[in-house]
Amino acid sequence: MPYTTPATPLNDHTTDNFQESTNNSDSDFENTPPRPRRRSYVPRQNDLDFRRDFINSPPPSTATRASSSRRQSSERETTVNIGLHDLHAFEIEEIETVTDISFEEIEYPELPANNEDVIEVSIRRDNVLEEVFKLYDENEGLVQRKIKLSFENESGLDYGGLTKKLFSEFWKACTRDYFRGENRTAPFLPLSKIRKGLDHKFCLIGRVLAHNLILTKTIPIKLCKYVFLKLGSLDNDIPQSILLEDFFNFLTPSEACLLRKAKLAYQTLTEKDKELLLDLFSTYGLLENPNASEIEDQIVTIAENVLCQESFPFIKKIKDGIPLFCEHFFSNLTESKINYLFKKQAATASKFFEIMITTPEELNNLQTRILYFFKTYIKNLTDEKLQRMLFFISGSTNMPERVVVAFTASGYPVAHTCSNTLELALSYSSYQEIKLHFDAILDNETAFEYSYL
């Protein structure tokens, strides 16, 4: 589906209503082979004396770096002095480079053979969560059908782009109301909502997850990795590397930074850091002192409880909602495969450029100049803005197989979600101008509505 924006002059006060439009010629791109890709890849402790003894205790002279399956097990002496908010200093790579997995080795479920039935679905965008729940509750067999989607009061034909967008909109709302966490989320409902019977919605979430997987060949990477491994078998032991990676992404950035600092350079903790660490431990249910020699085990204990134990009943219900013919996908998942899927779908500027192709392939001077402005804009986007750009172009926040950049003489960009094509206006004279225009698009919810050209 194409997105369009009105051809109005750009200025500091422009507040355009950007809309998406449709062009049947999008299907011309459907059979184009994808560009080859490189594969690298609580309570608080009330004993104040006990608390004071811990906070005022002298720091150890050496920092014990916790061992893992990919690091040496010997203790290392360190003398670094790092502040709490130096988050990037503690960025630790929890995923090994994936070089032995390819897209072809992932066995995605398919619709039953000889089933060409297509069900037409109309959804209100402003009530997408409840309407999708109702749809899958009333049509248990929907997960075995193709769908042709339309959004109410919006014009647009579904050649695949609207379907991707439906699932993206659903997961955005669902992870807000039925999950918890920051960059990654785990299934969760407070007791008050469980008492009202809302936990039965997790079975419907399982159906939606399966249908999402069948129709788009993607998974929602806003969910923690361990969730997908548990859906393969509830008895699966989660690798410690996956568990810690999920937990650090589940926490707020400041919490994750504090735990990384404690894990990698415990002796650099200040008294304030220790107090915050003790608060974090007690908040997440571990009522004991942080200890330099046991800090990794303590973090793992918290992660197992907060992620695996507290979400177990909800994951079980999600698993109950997944059809039998989809179970092999989850049961065949391994640590390497789930790492590959997340790596493949995660949005980064460098990966965006890897999958980007231009039409025409040979650009003239003006097109080269406009493309340079656009690539500079992409390089400077935050992760959230980059996901919104992908959503604008493809209807999904996941990395597609390719993005086609074309050019138009009109004064506004046009996005065709069916073919993942973005038409750039040739009227931009500077980076600041293209930034002003695309910032307005990505910050304006009406930019993602559909209309005809």
KOLLUM-766817 format. One record per residue (C-alpha): residue number from 0; residue in one letter; x, y, z. Coordinates in pm, 1 decimal. Last residue first. Layout:
N
nr, rest, u, v, w
NUM, A, X, Y, Z
...
***
This chain:
453
nr, rest, u, v, w
452, L, -357.2, 808.9, -504.4
451, Y, -588.3, 606.0, -284.7
450, S, -597.5, 637.9, 92.2
449, Y, -452.5, 458.4, 395.1
448, E, -359.6, 587.4, 738.2
447, F, -0.3, 580.9, 858.6
446, A, 74.4, 951.0, 818.0
445, T, -225.1, 1019.5, 1041.7
444, E, -8.5, 922.5, 1341.0
443, N, 221.5, 1222.1, 1285.3
442, D, 570.0, 1203.3, 1438.4
441, L, 711.4, 989.0, 1157.1
440, I, 572.9, 1216.5, 886.0
439, A, 677.3, 1545.5, 1047.0
438, D, 1026.0, 1408.1, 1108.4
437, F, 1028.9, 1301.8, 741.4
436, H, 961.6, 1656.0, 616.7
435, L, 1195.7, 1840.4, 850.1
434, K, 1473.8, 1588.6, 789.2
433, I, 1433.7, 1619.8, 410.9
432, E, 1465.3, 1996.1, 442.2
431, Q, 1758.9, 1984.8, 681.7
430, Y, 1948.7, 1752.7, 446.4
429, S, 1924.4, 2012.8, 171.6
428, S, 1761.7, 2094.9, -164.5
427, Y, 1474.4, 1848.4, -156.6
426, S, 1255.8, 1865.9, -470.1
425, L, 1334.6, 1520.2, -604.6
424, A, 1074.5, 1357.9, -381.3
423, L, 1164.2, 1012.6, -259.3
422, E, 948.2, 714.5, -353.4
421, L, 965.3, 442.4, -90.2
420, T, 901.9, 80.4, -184.4
419, N, 837.2, -211.1, 48.8
418, S, 638.8, -388.0, -227.9
417, C, 299.4, -408.3, -59.5
416, T, 387.8, -119.3, 172.6
415, H, 409.1, 133.8, -111.4
414, A, 542.1, 458.5, 38.6
413, V, 507.4, 799.2, -132.1
412, P, 725.2, 1098.7, -46.6
411, Y, 610.0, 1456.8, -116.2
410, G, 677.7, 1728.7, -372.1
409, S, 601.5, 1522.1, -678.5
408, A, 881.0, 1448.3, -925.2
407, T, 923.8, 1100.4, -783.7
406, F, 1221.3, 881.8, -702.3
405, A, 1262.8, 517.0, -609.9
404, V, 1406.4, 345.5, -303.2
403, V, 1329.9, -25.6, -277.9
402, V, 1361.5, -190.0, 62.3
401, R, 1452.5, -557.2, 87.6
400, E, 1396.4, -876.4, 285.3
399, P, 1202.6, -677.4, 544.0
398, M, 1347.8, -568.2, 880.1
397, N, 1073.8, -575.8, 1142.1
396, T, 866.2, -269.2, 1234.6
395, S, 600.6, -369.5, 981.2
394, G, 380.6, -182.7, 732.9
393, S, 664.9, -174.4, 479.5
392, I, 763.1, 188.8, 422.2
391, F, 591.5, 367.5, 711.8
390, F, 656.8, 79.8, 952.1
389, L, 1020.6, 78.1, 844.7
388, M, 1036.1, 450.4, 921.1
387, R, 864.0, 388.1, 1253.8
386, Q, 1125.1, 127.2, 1338.8
385, L, 1398.0, 375.7, 1250.4
384, K, 1232.2, 632.2, 1477.9
383, E, 1238.0, 388.8, 1771.1
382, D, 1599.2, 289.5, 1710.4
381, T, 1698.0, 656.3, 1696.6
380, L, 1753.8, 804.7, 1352.4
379, N, 2086.3, 967.0, 1259.6
378, K, 2200.0, 711.0, 1002.5
377, I, 1856.5, 719.1, 834.1
376, Y, 1878.8, 1095.6, 779.7
375, T, 2225.1, 1064.8, 626.6
374, K, 2088.7, 795.3, 397.2
373, F, 1807.8, 1029.5, 287.7
372, F, 2038.1, 1324.5, 218.7
371, Y, 2272.3, 1098.5, 19.0
370, L, 1976.4, 960.6, -177.5
369, I, 1871.9, 1315.3, -271.4
368, R, 2223.0, 1394.2, -398.4
367, T, 2249.1, 1070.1, -595.1
366, Q, 1908.1, 1137.8, -750.8
365, L, 2021.4, 1485.1, -860.0
364, N, 2349.7, 1358.7, -1005.4
363, N, 2191.5, 1075.3, -1201.9
362, L, 2146.1, 732.8, -1053.8
361, E, 2229.5, 396.8, -1211.5
360, E, 2020.6, 129.5, -1040.4
359, P, 1695.4, 301.4, -1135.4
358, T, 1545.8, 212.8, -902.1
357, T, 1746.8, 182.5, -587.7
356, I, 1821.0, -109.6, -359.3
355, M, 1822.2, -117.3, 19.1
354, I, 1879.1, -448.9, 197.1
353, E, 2232.1, -371.8, 315.0
352, F, 2147.7, -5.1, 378.7
351, F, 1876.6, -100.5, 626.6
350, K, 2116.1, -346.8, 787.7
349, S, 2360.4, -62.8, 856.1
348, A, 2082.3, 159.8, 990.5
347, T, 1962.2, -104.7, 1233.2
346, A, 1624.1, -276.7, 1266.7
345, A, 1606.2, -617.2, 1431.0
344, Q, 1446.2, -882.1, 1207.9
343, K, 1752.1, -1084.4, 1105.9
342, K, 1924.2, -1058.0, 1442.5
341, F, 1607.1, -1166.6, 1621.1
340, L, 1562.8, -1461.6, 1386.9
339, Y, 1930.7, -1559.4, 1409.7
338, N, 1931.8, -1549.5, 1789.4
337, I, 1619.0, -1767.5, 1789.6
336, K, 1792.4, -2013.1, 1558.6
335, S, 2117.8, -2028.0, 1753.2
334, E, 1942.3, -2086.3, 2085.7
333, T, 1730.9, -2358.1, 1929.1
332, L, 1379.4, -2359.4, 1787.6
331, N, 1252.3, -2694.3, 1661.7
330, S, 969.8, -2717.1, 1917.9
329, F, 854.1, -2367.0, 1821.9
328, F, 820.2, -2432.6, 1449.1
327, H, 689.4, -2785.7, 1508.8
326, E, 394.5, -2646.8, 1706.6
325, C, 232.1, -2478.6, 1408.9
324, F, 25.2, -2777.0, 1287.4
323, L, -101.4, -2828.1, 1642.8
322, P, -263.0, -2486.1, 1660.6
321, I, -120.4, -2234.8, 1914.3
320, G, -378.3, -2133.7, 2177.4
319, D, -255.6, -2377.8, 2442.4
318, K, 96.2, -2235.5, 2402.6
317, I, -32.8, -1886.9, 2486.3
316, K, -206.8, -2035.2, 2792.6
315, K, 116.9, -2199.8, 2908.1
314, I, 304.3, -1873.3, 2851.1
313, F, 54.1, -1701.8, 3081.8
312, P, 95.3, -1959.0, 3359.0
311, F, 478.0, -1936.9, 3333.8
310, S, 512.0, -1556.2, 3338.9
309, E, 601.7, -1527.3, 3707.8
308, Q, 838.6, -1823.4, 3696.8
307, C, 1032.5, -1759.7, 3375.5
306, L, 1077.1, -1382.9, 3369.7
305, V, 1073.5, -1241.0, 3721.8
304, N, 1189.4, -1560.8, 3893.5
303, E, 1453.4, -1667.9, 3644.0
302, A, 1581.6, -1310.5, 3614.6
301, I, 1608.7, -1266.9, 3992.1
300, T, 1804.2, -1591.1, 4027.6
299, V, 2025.3, -1498.6, 3730.6
298, I, 2108.5, -1165.2, 3895.9
297, Q, 2200.6, -1342.6, 4220.1
296, D, 2413.6, -1596.6, 4035.9
295, E, 2593.4, -1310.6, 3860.8
294, I, 2651.5, -1124.5, 4189.3
293, E, 2783.9, -1420.8, 4384.0
292, S, 3145.4, -1322.8, 4456.1
291, A, 3067.2, -951.2, 4474.2
290, N, 2766.4, -1001.0, 4701.0
289, P, 2435.6, -818.4, 4680.3
288, N, 2268.0, -849.7, 5019.1
287, E, 1956.3, -1060.6, 5053.8
286, L, 1584.8, -1020.6, 5005.4
285, L, 1551.0, -1115.7, 4639.5
284, G, 1194.2, -1017.6, 4550.4
283, Y, 1230.1, -786.1, 4252.1
282, T, 1188.8, -474.9, 4465.1
281, S, 1431.6, -615.0, 4723.3
280, F, 1708.0, -662.5, 4467.4
279, L, 1649.1, -324.1, 4305.6
278, D, 1654.5, -143.6, 4639.4
277, L, 1979.5, -320.6, 4731.2
276, L, 2128.4, -213.8, 4399.1
275, L, 2017.3, 145.2, 4454.2
274, E, 2183.0, 148.2, 4795.8
273, K, 2494.8, -8.2, 4653.7
272, D, 2510.0, 250.1, 4375.7
271, K, 2475.5, 529.6, 4632.0
270, E, 2762.7, 381.6, 4831.9
269, T, 2968.1, 375.8, 4513.0
268, L, 3018.9, 64.1, 4304.1
267, T, 3365.9, 46.6, 4145.3
266, Q, 3452.6, -282.0, 4320.3
265, Y, 3171.0, -460.5, 4137.4
264, A, 3322.5, -409.4, 3795.0
263, L, 3155.5, -646.3, 3548.0
262, K, 2844.6, -771.9, 3727.6
261, A, 2784.6, -467.3, 3946.5
260, K, 2827.3, -232.6, 3649.8
259, R, 2604.5, -448.8, 3435.0
258, L, 2343.2, -450.4, 3710.6
257, L, 2351.7, -69.8, 3739.5
256, C, 2331.0, -20.5, 3364.0
255, A, 2033.2, -254.7, 3338.0
254, E, 1850.6, -62.3, 3609.7
253, S, 1925.4, 272.2, 3439.8
252, P, 1816.0, 140.8, 3098.5
251, T, 1486.4, 6.1, 3239.2
250, L, 1477.5, -370.1, 3274.8
249, F, 1343.1, -616.8, 3017.5
248, N, 1645.2, -565.7, 2791.4
247, F, 1881.4, -664.2, 3073.9
246, F, 1650.7, -955.4, 3154.7
245, D, 1634.6, -1083.8, 2798.6
244, E, 2014.0, -1080.2, 2763.8
243, L, 2050.7, -1245.9, 3103.1
242, L, 1810.8, -1527.0, 3014.5
241, I, 1951.5, -1579.7, 2666.4
240, S, 2309.3, -1611.0, 2799.2
239, Q, 2189.6, -1835.2, 3083.2
238, P, 2041.9, -2082.8, 2839.0
237, I, 1670.9, -2142.6, 2912.9
236, D, 1590.1, -2493.8, 3030.7
235, N, 1295.6, -2622.4, 2830.0
234, D, 1019.9, -2780.4, 3039.4
233, L, 744.5, -2564.0, 2889.6
232, S, 845.5, -2697.1, 2551.5
231, G, 853.7, -2514.9, 2218.5
230, L, 655.6, -2226.4, 2367.2
229, K, 928.9, -2203.5, 2631.7
228, L, 1184.5, -2127.9, 2359.4
227, F, 960.0, -1856.4, 2214.7
226, V, 913.6, -1693.2, 2555.7
225, Y, 1289.2, -1713.2, 2626.5
224, K, 1354.1, -1469.4, 2344.3
223, C, 1160.9, -1189.9, 2514.3
222, L, 874.8, -1036.9, 2317.9
221, K, 932.9, -710.1, 2127.7
220, I, 1073.8, -938.1, 1859.2
219, P, 723.9, -1014.1, 1729.0
218, I, 787.5, -1310.5, 1496.3
217, T, 810.2, -1307.2, 1117.5
216, K, 708.8, -1534.2, 829.5
215, T, 428.4, -1287.9, 744.9
214, L, 122.4, -1511.1, 696.1
213, I, 216.7, -1818.7, 897.8
212, L, 399.2, -1643.1, 1183.0
211, N, 127.7, -1381.8, 1229.9
210, H, -130.5, -1661.4, 1225.7
209, A, 59.2, -1846.3, 1501.0
208, L, 101.8, -1532.2, 1712.7
207, V, -266.9, -1444.5, 1668.9
206, R, -368.0, -1790.8, 1786.9
205, G, -135.4, -1772.5, 2088.5
204, I, -266.0, -1425.4, 2176.8
203, L, -613.3, -1578.5, 2174.6
202, C, -500.7, -1826.7, 2439.4
201, F, -352.3, -1530.5, 2630.1
200, K, -695.1, -1366.1, 2632.3
199, H, -807.5, -1620.7, 2892.8
198, D, -603.8, -1418.7, 3145.7
197, L, -873.6, -1151.8, 3135.7
196, G, -1088.4, -1347.4, 3378.9
195, K, -1177.3, -1057.6, 3607.9
194, R, -964.6, -1206.7, 3887.3
193, I, -670.6, -1214.7, 3644.3
192, K, -720.3, -841.5, 3589.7
191, S, -697.0, -765.4, 3963.3
190, L, -402.9, -1004.2, 3999.6
189, P, -188.8, -800.5, 3763.0
188, L, -129.4, -951.0, 3419.3
187, F, 203.2, -1049.6, 3267.5
186, P, 360.2, -1196.7, 2957.1
185, A, 724.5, -1083.1, 2919.5
184, T, 851.5, -781.2, 2727.2
183, R, 1166.5, -668.1, 2556.6
182, N, 1291.6, -311.4, 2518.1
181, E, 1110.4, -211.0, 2838.9
180, G, 911.2, -475.0, 3023.4
179, R, 554.7, -585.4, 3085.8
178, F, 302.6, -783.5, 2883.6
177, Y, -76.0, -794.7, 2848.0
176, D, -169.6, -426.2, 2811.0
175, R, 129.6, -259.1, 2639.2
174, T, 253.2, -573.6, 2468.1
173, C, -94.7, -613.1, 2318.5
172, A, -123.0, -259.7, 2180.2
171, K, 204.9, -268.1, 1985.3
170, W, 149.1, -632.9, 1906.2
169, F, -185.4, -555.4, 1741.4
168, E, -58.0, -258.8, 1540.8
167, S, 226.4, -468.8, 1400.5
166, F, -13.1, -755.4, 1326.4
165, L, -249.5, -527.3, 1135.8
164, K, 41.3, -362.0, 953.3
163, K, 164.3, -690.0, 816.2
162, T, -187.5, -764.4, 689.9
161, L, -213.0, -415.4, 540.8
160, G, 107.3, -463.9, 343.1
159, G, 14.4, -803.3, 202.9
158, Y, -167.0, -701.1, -114.8
157, D, -449.5, -552.0, 90.2
156, L, -624.5, -269.1, -88.8
155, G, -654.4, 71.6, 75.3
154, S, -915.2, 329.8, 158.3
153, E, -969.4, 410.0, 524.6
152, N, -1298.1, 449.5, 710.9
151, E, -1261.8, 100.9, 860.2
150, F, -924.1, -63.2, 801.8
149, S, -925.3, -333.7, 538.0
148, L, -781.8, -681.6, 547.9
147, K, -792.4, -976.5, 313.6
146, I, -715.9, -1282.5, 521.7
145, K, -568.9, -1620.6, 440.4
144, R, -711.4, -1906.7, 638.4
143, Q, -589.6, -2166.7, 889.8
142, V, -563.7, -1916.3, 1178.4
141, L, -924.6, -1823.5, 1110.0
140, G, -1037.8, -2165.1, 1231.0
139, E, -1113.6, -2036.7, 1582.2
138, N, -1337.0, -1766.6, 1438.3
137, E, -1531.9, -1601.6, 1722.7
136, D, -1231.8, -1569.3, 1954.6
135, Y, -995.3, -1476.3, 1671.3
134, L, -1213.3, -1183.8, 1560.6
133, K, -1300.2, -1073.7, 1913.8
132, F, -932.8, -1055.7, 2012.5
131, V, -857.2, -866.6, 1690.4
130, E, -1137.1, -620.7, 1766.9
129, E, -1021.7, -574.3, 2125.5
128, L, -664.3, -492.1, 2025.8
127, V, -738.9, -285.5, 1713.1
126, N, -972.5, -34.5, 1872.3
125, D, -843.7, 288.0, 1711.8
124, R, -760.0, 105.3, 1387.4
123, R, -1110.6, -25.5, 1341.8
122, I, -1082.1, -360.2, 1167.4
121, S, -1247.2, -510.9, 858.4
120, V, -1168.6, -870.0, 764.0
119, E, -1235.1, -1053.7, 438.9
118, I, -1167.5, -1425.1, 468.8
117, V, -974.9, -1593.1, 189.6
116, D, -1015.8, -1964.2, 123.8
115, E, -730.4, -2109.8, -80.6
114, N, -681.3, -2420.5, 129.2
113, N, -536.7, -2681.4, -100.6
112, A, -269.7, -2771.2, 156.6
111, P, -312.6, -2643.4, 512.8
110, L, -148.8, -2303.4, 569.3
109, E, 224.6, -2318.7, 624.7
108, P, 440.6, -2334.6, 935.8
107, Y, 791.4, -2189.6, 910.4
106, E, 1085.6, -2426.5, 916.5
105, I, 1394.9, -2207.6, 963.1
104, E, 1682.9, -2371.1, 774.9
103, E, 1612.1, -2169.4, 459.3
102, F, 1673.7, -1841.0, 642.8
101, S, 2027.2, -1951.4, 720.2
100, I, 2202.1, -2063.9, 1036.1
99, D, 2569.6, -2147.3, 1080.3
98, T, 2716.0, -1796.2, 1105.7
97, V, 2544.0, -1650.8, 1409.9
96, T, 2784.9, -1432.6, 1603.5
95, E, 2738.7, -1520.7, 1969.4
94, I, 2472.2, -1326.5, 2149.1
93, E, 2529.7, -1177.2, 2495.5
92, E, 2745.4, -890.2, 2375.7
91, I, 2808.7, -671.7, 2675.1
90, E, 2736.9, -300.6, 2666.8
89, F, 2888.5, -188.9, 2994.9
88, A, 3076.0, 116.8, 2874.5
87, H, 2767.2, 204.4, 2673.9
86, L, 2569.9, 262.4, 2991.2
85, D, 2800.5, 518.3, 3145.1
84, H, 2515.4, 628.7, 3372.5
83, L, 2643.5, 456.1, 3683.2
82, G, 2994.6, 594.5, 3655.9
81, I, 3298.1, 384.3, 3573.0
80, N, 3627.7, 343.7, 3755.5
79, V, 3832.2, 64.3, 3607.0
78, T, 4088.6, -110.4, 3825.9
77, T, 4026.1, -471.2, 3734.1
76, E, 4165.7, -798.9, 3861.5
75, R, 4040.5, -1096.6, 3669.2
74, E, 3893.5, -1416.6, 3809.6
73, S, 3929.6, -1724.3, 3593.6
72, S, 3630.9, -1873.9, 3416.1
71, Q, 3720.3, -1749.4, 3070.7
70, R, 3424.1, -1629.1, 2871.5
69, R, 3178.9, -1792.7, 2629.9
68, S, 2998.2, -2026.4, 2866.4
67, S, 2988.9, -1758.0, 3129.6
66, S, 3216.5, -1642.8, 3411.0
65, A, 3137.1, -1365.5, 3651.0
64, R, 3402.0, -1100.1, 3667.0
63, T, 3533.7, -1078.5, 4015.9
62, A, 3649.4, -734.0, 4102.0
61, T, 3951.8, -702.7, 4322.7
60, S, 4018.6, -498.3, 4631.7
59, P, 3673.9, -563.9, 4775.8
58, P, 3470.5, -258.1, 4869.1
57, P, 3463.1, -155.6, 5234.3
56, S, 3124.2, -209.2, 5401.6
55, N, 2923.2, 108.1, 5444.1
54, I, 2629.0, -4.2, 5230.2
53, F, 2620.3, -355.5, 5374.9
52, D, 2654.0, -259.3, 5738.2
51, R, 2395.0, 15.4, 5688.9
50, R, 2138.0, -231.7, 5552.7
49, F, 2185.3, -476.2, 5840.1
48, D, 2164.7, -187.7, 6084.9
47, L, 1854.1, -56.7, 5907.4
46, D, 1670.4, -390.0, 5925.3
45, N, 1365.4, -300.1, 5722.1
44, Q, 1472.0, -471.2, 5401.1
43, R, 1236.0, -346.8, 5130.3
42, P, 934.0, -555.3, 5031.8
41, V, 902.9, -683.6, 4843.1
40, Y, 2630.0, -1260.1, 1242.9
39, S, 2734.7, -1264.5, 1004.0
38, R, 2519.0, -1378.6, 716.5
37, R, 2544.5, -1128.1, 432.1
36, R, 2227.0, -1073.8, 235.5
35, P, 2143.5, -1145.6, -128.1
34, R, 1883.9, -904.5, -273.1
33, P, 1537.4, -1048.3, -279.5
32, P, 1401.6, -1191.9, -603.3
31, T, 1140.2, -969.9, -772.6
30, N, 810.7, -1154.8, -776.0
29, E, 620.1, -908.9, -555.4
28, F, 763.1, -596.1, -716.4
27, D, 503.4, -576.4, -990.8
26, S, 239.2, -614.0, -719.6
25, D, 288.7, -250.7, -630.0
24, S, 135.3, -163.1, -968.7
23, N, -199.4, -185.6, -796.4
22, N, -136.9, 149.0, -632.0
21, T, -278.3, 234.6, -292.8
20, S, -253.8, 540.7, -73.6
19, E, -130.9, 629.3, 272.7
18, Q, -201.8, 962.4, 430.0
17, F, -3.1, 1248.1, 576.3
16, N, -204.1, 1523.3, 731.4
15, D, 37.5, 1812.2, 722.4
14, T, 138.6, 2026.6, 1016.3
13, T, 369.3, 2284.8, 856.7
12, H, 472.5, 2558.2, 1096.7
11, D, 847.7, 2541.7, 1047.2
10, N, 811.5, 2540.9, 672.7
9, L, 764.4, 2294.7, 389.8
8, P, 530.5, 2385.3, 107.8
7, T, 235.1, 2152.1, 63.1
6, A, 224.6, 1849.6, -161.7
5, P, 12.1, 1628.8, 58.8
4, T, 169.7, 1313.5, 196.5
3, T, 125.6, 970.5, 50.3
2, Y, 156.8, 618.4, 180.9
1, P, 136.2, 344.4, -75.5
0, M, 0.0, 0.0, 0.0
***
